[in-house]
């Protein structure tokens, strides 16, 4: 069985994994833990733990249990009080960190409960913050939320301290047949993985192709006007001695009404394929989007099939 490592965080990676779990692949998912917003940020500060939010979302996307149980873990308390806005999955992971001793062991136990096929690991056990370095005056933008709001003024990203990467993650990278950077917020969900020197070194040593599954739409304030090629250029600038080898991208035509609605209400544009030839990457382009409740999403099954078709022929 082919071994695949997926880096990411947030909704983008969850959608991708919901498709990959349907194929005979050994999937290891590595999730960034630098989020500091909403429930995750509160628990991170109050309990002095890494961010658990994206990890919880990924685990649920890979779950193979009764939907009612998944819905329970997704439930977010709405009444005012101590638990306001906390989803059950975050509370559960926080409790498991205490009882199992680490976020890695908490994730593994929750994966067992959810009958997850594959492995889900946090990037690091460290409580870590994303920091953006200002373009002009060397100022610092501290925390993921602040970074996201100031990308135009940031020249480079780093963490507030060096992070430790487990030997298990390094081994998974070394054994991988394919390494994927998932769709998601480029600067706050994907690049945080490449801020670790240990990850970049492990990727340099790996013989596996590096694949990027491109975002379908731009993210206001972060990737306004970006094409697929622009996303790849940014990734390559952090990969240093490696580069993206292959990209899976959409070439389907999104309905004009949906495109206009996205632009008018959210300031988002469909990510274009122009200029992709100049990157030198292999392009796997297809109609891989779906419209779900007026929202543009990756067609999880079709996207996963394209990835599966690629990796089994390596």
Buried (B, 14 or more C-beta within 10 A) or exposed (E): EBBBBBBBBBBBBBBBBBBBBEBEBBBBBBBBBBBBBBBBBBBBEEBEBBBBBBBBBBBBBBBEEEEEEBEEBEEBBEEEEEBEEBBBBBBBBBEBBEEBEBBBBBBBBBBEBBEBBBBBBBBBBBBBBBBBBBEEEEEEBBBBBBBBBBBEBBEEBBBBEEBEBBEEBBEBBEEBBBBBBBBBBBBBBBBBBBBBEBBBBBBEEBEBBBBBBBBBBBBEEBBEEBBBBBBBBBBBEBBEEBBBBBBBBBBBEBEEEBBEBBBEEEEBBBBBBEEBEEBEBEBBBBEBBBEEEEEBBBBBBBBBBBBBEBBBEE
